[in-house]
Amino acid sequence: MSERNTLLPDFGSRGAALILAALLLLAGCGDKPAFTPPPPPQVTVGRPVRQPVTEQLEFTGNAQAINTVQLRARVAGYLKQVYFKDGDLVKKGQLLFLIEPDVYQARLAEAEAEILRQKAALEHARAEVRRFQRLVEQKAGAQSDLDNWRFQLESAQAALKAAQAKRDMAKLDLEYTRIVAPFDGRIDRRLKDPGNLVGAGENTLLAEIMQIDPIYFYFTINEAELLRLMAASNRSPLETGQLKVPLFLGLANEEGFPHQGYLDYAGTGVNPTTGTLQLRGVFPNPDGKIVPGMFGRIRGAVAGKTTEQLLVPKTALGYDQLGYYVLVVGENNIVERRAVKPGLEVGDRRVVESGLHGDELIITTGLIKAFPGRPVTPIPETPTATAPMEGTKRKQ
């Protein structure tokens, strides 16, 4: 009996502890906080702007030398000297190659000596004709002798002309031993070294020289744009080339279009395979930094046409499988998707040709945080300076 009474207090304390723990657990469950959804994401919004825009077209062009000449040996002989370094800028008339001239100098001297001999024969024949003419008049000479000396006179005249022609040919051959630059330009590497026989049975190619100041840029315009420009300017491609329409050029590593030139040529017809017309611009290149074969961006005005356009920041434009779009904040700050047709680029903005009325509140930054049909917290954008008034139409 005493053992039973000893165990009862111990059991009672354990039970009280369990009951207390259960009560605490129940109390904790009753204090659980309710879920609070996050606020709508913040996005920057603004309204499209209207301003006059001068339409510009942009093309990709390829540089070509304005003149290219292959320097060849026109006479046979050993190459005596080269007077330039590969890749040099050379001036018109500068001596580039010298073919051994000794043989041609001797031939020229021989031809000049032959002229002197024929002149002497001609003077002798003239004197004899005069002498026999007097003898025949005095009936002291035969007519046949006079006729013979007249024949000798005419033969001497013909021989003198032939000798003079040989002298001229000898002079040309001697001049051809000196190969000079036909214009200011940049010469390629030499293809023959001194000591080689050149021009023997062929016009040996020695080097190539290019005139690169100014330099040509060739590009093409598609038929649809060509017809539109002709309608806007009321001019044919021939007239456009004659008017020297201003063009602007930018190389791949340059910002903007720092080089200014003009349009000087339009092709005679549209290529039926590609549906394009070839155009050519001329640009100054005094430092030779524009090298033939380089690609560049060419911009030109479209008949000076200026129209009122609706523009949005480039950052407001999105693109998906359905095409270009902007996100508009509508009633109750709910996001809506609007399909748009983009046009010219004007600085950091782009023309919207269709899809907007101009009074919408569009999301300019934060597009990745906004989803159509969901709310956002719009924050007005900070006003910026007016965008440039020249728009560039890029090929889509």
Order of alpha helices (4+ residues) and beta strands (2+ residues): alpha-beta-beta-beta-beta-beta-alpha-alpha-beta-beta-beta-beta-alpha-alpha-beta-beta-beta-beta-beta-beta-beta-beta-beta-beta-beta-beta
